[in-house]
Amino acid sequence: MGVRGRGRGPRRYVLKADPSRQWRLLDLQAIDTRLDQIAHAKKSLPQLAQLKDLQTQSDLLGTELVRVRTELSDVQREVAKAESDVQLVRERAARDQARLDSGTGTAKDLQAIQHELQSLARRQSELEDVEIEIMERAEAAGAEVARLEAEHATLATDLEAARVAQDDALREYEAEAAKVAAPRADTVAGVGEDLVALYEKIRTQTGGLGAAALRQRRCGGCQLELNNVEMNRIKAAAEDEVLRCEECRRILVRTAESGL
Ligand SMILES: [Zn+2]
């Protein structure tokens, strides 16, 4: 309290306004404070952060899905190649077997064919092992694609729900703002141009609060208690004099609860 009452000299210009206009200024401040709170709440909706988080997850998953789908189609090409390799060997073996069954050719030819059939059988078995291994990889890749697709779909549902919740919350705030703002024009008219101009100027400087009530010797703006010198100055002031808090320079409005 030490800095209080240091005396800034007499006001050069004293704004006059009937107490009723000053009280309406408190109504205007209440309206503007609520509108400021609503504007702030709209900007800091929890759904905004949630939406951003879900969108990031969905984007990452989408990228992963593209990668896994590419992998799956690569493996599916390998499966087709392996199947055709096996098929070629089977056809060759079938032709050899037919020749063997027909019994044409020399004994040496038939022996050569039998020998080739044995090596074709080994080759087919090897190729079939390769084919099985590739098919297992294709199955795993297919399962991974299905898993990621399901996860992506769940995220899309969550995103949609978060969007709806956000829109609902915004609509609620907008409806409240419209209701709160409805009497503002009348209130401004009741306060009067000169006082509103001063109030708006202070509001800009303080970031919201331009006028406050004096309650129990305390400024409702900076919450500091007024000392006796100031209280005496206020008591002596004409009731239509627009007072300012010596500390925060806000418009200080006297009410029945001021402690005067
Ligand atoms: Zn103050």
Residues whose N, C-alpha, C, O or C-beta is under 5 A from the ligand:
A	BS01	ZN	C219 G221 C222 C245 E247 C248
